[in-house]
Amino acid sequence: MTTTPAPPTGGPVSRRSRLALPWSVTRLGFQRQFAYPQAALWGLITNSFFGLLRVAVLLALFGTRPQVAGYTPQDAITYTGLTQAFIMAFSLFGWFDFMRVIHRGEVASDLLRPASLLGFWAAQDAGRALGQLALRGLPMLLIFQVIWGLNWPPGPLAWAQVTLSVLLAWACGFLFRFLVNCAAFWSPDAVGFGRFAWAVLGLGCGFLMPLAFFPEWFRALLAWTPFPGMLNTVVELWVGVTTGGAAWAALGTQLGWTLALLLACQVTLRAGLRRLEVAGG
């Protein structure tokens, strides 16, 4: 009697199968953003209105000065357009999805999936971020370009650095948001903790004001946190405030914080799941 040898493991087929679930989750997360186009339209209109107000405030700050802290008035307009464009893609106003799943007990279903819990949520959030960038981010940049004109990265190297920075900013921001949401393993009222974290994020990432406009001591303090890499680094690379070796150093800092937050998420998630099991969840 002859037997058919088992297919080898670890080959191209198995690698494709391991990638199939994350890719499907990312694709569905992207498609879900298009389920309510009217909501996206009104969100874009709202963001545009507040973008106009923010431009007016920043230009008033400049007055007749041609430059403030390395930013020209056109840089400030570009900064505003970028930060408004990335509001939803980077979830700068908050993200409680994983927290709700923990509180409702649905995390048990997530654990049954043939993928790591953190990887599953990262894939889902990547699709959501791409969808929001397409629906609201790119149109926002187009609106700013039509009304004021924007400064754009000057060449292929600058574009490559900006693209890499955007990816790292999303990854770093997602891991921070996921880590904050893990507080739900220990507290039934973790939403308050999350709101405080989003307030700190909005200030520390440079959304409220370019970090270059803040006092030196405050920038030095923020340099010891991951927050600048979640948005401010993207802006400074885009407008050319950070160039040359400083640009690569900024990207290295983003990568370092991303790896540190990844480790923190893995450790915290493992501890949280042990607590969930002890509690009978």
N, C-alpha and C positions, 0 to 999 in steps of 0.2 A: 504494500500500500504506500502510495506516495503522498507526501504532505506538501502543502504550499507554504513556502517560507513567509514569516510575518514581515510586513513592510518595515523598513528601517525607520527608527525614530530619529528625530532631530534633523530630518532632511527638509527639502524645500516645501513639501506638502504640509508637514507638521508646522513649519514656521508660518506658512500662509494661514493655516487654521487658527494659530494663536493670534494672528493679527486680524482675523475676520471679525471677531466680536468688538474689539476697540474701534475698528473702522466703522462698523455698523452703528455703534453707539454714537460716534462722532457725527455720522451722516444724519441720523435721526435727530440728534440735538440741533444740527443746522436746520433741517427741514421744519422742526417745531417752531422756529422763530417766525416762519412765514404763515403760520396758522391764523394770525390776527393782523392783517396788513393795516387795517384802520388804526389800531392801537399804535403800531409802529409809526404811522404817519403823524398822528397827534403828538407822539413822543418827540418826533423830529421837529415839529413846529415849536413845541415847548422848549426844547434844547436850543433851537435857533434864537428864540426870543431872549433867553437868558444869556446866550452867547453875545448878542448885541449889547446887552447891559454890561457884560464883563469887558467888552472891548472899549466901551465908553469910559468905564472906570480906569482902565489901564492907560488909555490915551490921555486922560486928565492927569494921571500921575506923571506922565512924561512932561506935560506942558510944552515948553519950547526947547527942552533939552533933546539933543539928537541921540542920546544913549543913556541907559540906566543899567548898571551892573552887567555890562556886556550885551544887553538887549537893545536893539533899535525899536522904534515904534512898529515897524513891519514885523520884526521878530515877535513882539508882544501880540500882534494880531494872529500870527501863525501859532503861537503858544495857545491862544484862546481857542482857535479852530481845532487844534489837535486834542486839547483836553476835553472839549465838548464832544469830539468824535469818538473818544475812547471811554466815555462815561459808562455806557452800557456794556461794551465789549470787555472792559476790565471790572465791571460790577463795582464801581467806586462808591455807589450809594448803599451798598450792603448786599448780602447774600446769605439766606437762611435755609436753603433747600436741604442740605444734609442735616441740619439741626432739626428740621421738621420731621424728617425720616426717622431720626433717632427717637424723638418724643412720641411718634405714632407707632413705634415698634416695627416699621417697615424695613428697618435695617436688616432684620432677620432674613427677609427675602433677598436682599442684595448679597448677603453672605452665601446664598445658594448658587449664585452665578459662577460659571467657570472662569473667573477673572479676579484679580485682586480688587478689593473694595476701593482703594485709593486710585488705582488705574482706571476702574470703571467710571468713577466720578470725574476724573481728569479728562477722559475721553468725552464724556457728556458735556462738560463745561467748555472744552475746546470747540465742539460743534456749536454750542450756544454763542460763544464769543465770535466765531466766524460769521454766524447768522446776523448778530447784532452789528458787526462791522459792515457787512454788506447792506443791511437795511437802513442803518442810521449813521454809521461812521463815515462811509464814503460819500453819501449825499451831503453830510454836514461839511466835509472838506470842499465839496463842489460849491456849496452855497457861499462859503467864505472866499473861495477863489473868485467867484463871479462878482461879489460885492467889493472886496478889498484887494484881492490878490494875495497869494501866500508865498513865502520863501520855501523852496524845495531843496532837498539834498542835491549837491552840485554834481555828482558823478556816480559811476557804478560802485566804487568802494564805499562812498557815503551811504548809498542806498542799501548795500549789503549790511553795513553796520547798523543802520536803522531797522532793517528787517529782523536781524538777529536780536536787536534790543527789544523790539516789540514782542517777539516770541518769549524772550526771557522775562519781560515785564508781566506778560500774561501768566507764565508758569509760576513766577515768584508770588504774584498776587493771588493766584488760585490756591497755592499751598498755604499762604497766610490765612485766606478765608476758610479753607478746610480746617486748619488748626483751630481757628476761633470757633467754628461750628462743633468741634469735638468737645467743647465745654458742656454740651448737652448730655454727655455721658455722666457728668457729675452734678449737674444742676437742672432742675425742671424749669428754671426761669433764666436760661442762658441768653435769651434775646436781649436783655439789658446789657449784658457783657458784650454782645455783638455790636450793639449800637454805639457803645463807647469805643470799641475797636475801629468801627468805620469812621468815626469822627477823627480819631488819631490818624488813620490812614489818609483821609482827605487832606489833612494839614501836612502830614509828613511826606506825602508823595508829590507834592507840588501842584495839586489841583486848585487850591484856593488862590495861590499866588506863586509865581516862579520862585524856587528856593533861593535863587541868586539875590532876590530882593530882601531876604531876611538877614538879620545880624549875623556876623561871623560866628559868634559863640553858638547860635542856634543851628547853623549849618554844620558846625563841627560836631554838635550833639547828634544830629540826624545821620551823620556819616557812620555812626556806630549802629545804625538800624537798617533794616532792609527796605524801608519805605521809599527812599529816593529812586531805587531801581524799579519800582512798580509803575512809574510814569515819568518822573522828572528826567531820568537818563534818556528816555526816548526823545523828549522835547529838545534837550540840549544837543543831542547828536543831530537831530533833524535841522535845527536852525543854525548849527555850526558854532555854538558856544563852546562845545567840547570837540576837539579835533586831535589828529595825530596820535601820539602815544597815550595821551589822556583819554582818548576815545576807547582804545583797547583796554586800558586800565578800568574804565567804567564798565565795559562789557564783562571783564573778568570779575569785577565786584558783583555784578548782577548774577553771574553764574555761581559764584561762591555762596551768595545768600540763597539762591535757588536750591543748591545741594544741601545747605544747612537746614532750610525749612523742610525739605524732603525727608531728611533724617528725623527732624522733630515730629513731623506728621506720622511717620511710621512708628516711632516709639509711643507717641500719645495715642494713636489709634489702637495699637496692641494693648496698651494699658486700659483704654476705654472699653474694648471688647471683653477683656477679662472681667471688668467690673460689671458689664452688662450680663455676662453669664452667671456671675455670682448672685446678681440680683434676680435671676430667673427670667431674663429677657430673651 
